[in-house]
């Protein structure tokens, strides 16, 4: 799959994975999304797409939901806003895909 070759896999936990298209910036600090216990218990999972704007300092300025289950997406956005990337001279964007597997 062509799109799959564009992603760099970041293993977050055995049941949760995050992928990113943008490897121009090195991720130096990551907080894992909290899988809502009720959804995990009843077997609801899936993919969530998040678009993040990263400041020159490496802080995530903004993270928006681009698709997926809204409850899982909120957990992913909340975590991504705490991530930290290596500094660069300008803002960058990252497209992230999270897989929540019960």
Long-range contacts (C-beta under 8 A, 24 or more apart in sequence): 7-97, 12-98, 15-40, 15-45, 15-100, 15-101, 15-102, 16-98, 16-99, 16-100, 16-101, 17-98, 17-99, 17-101, 18-76, 18-96, 18-97, 18-98, 18-99, 19-96, 19-97, 19-98, 19-99, 20-94, 20-95, 20-96, 20-97, 21-94, 21-95, 22-92, 22-93, 22-94, 22-95, 24-88, 24-92, 25-54, 25-58, 25-85, 25-86, 25-88, 25-92, 25-94, 26-85, 26-86, 27-83, 27-84, 27-85, 27-86, 28-58, 28-84, 28-85, 28-86, 29-82, 29-83, 29-84, 30-79, 30-83, 31-79, 31-82, 31-83, 32-79, 33-72, 33-75, 33-76, 33-78, 33-79, 33-80, 33-98, 33-100, 34-75, 34-78, 34-79, 35-72, 35-75, 35-100, 36-71, 36-72, 36-75, 39-69, 39-71, 39-72, 39-100, 39-102, 40-100, 40-102, 41-102, 42-102, 43-102, 44-69, 44-72, 44-102, 45-72, 45-99, 45-100, 45-101, 45-102, 46-72, 46-99, 46-100, 47-97, 47-98, 47-99, 47-100, 48-72, 48-73, 48-76, 48-97, 48-98, 48-100, 49-95, 49-96, 49-97, 49-98, 50-76, 50-77, 50-80, 50-95, 50-96, 50-97, 50-98, 51-93, 51-94, 51-95, 51-96, 52-80, 52-83, 52-93, 52-94, 52-95, 52-96, 53-91, 53-92, 53-93, 54-85, 54-91, 54-92, 54-93, 54-94, 55-91, 56-87, 56-88, 56-89, 56-90, 56-91, 57-87, 58-84, 58-85, 58-86, 58-87, 58-88, 59-84, 59-85, 60-84, 60-85, 61-91, 66-95, 68-98, 69-100, 72-98, 72-100
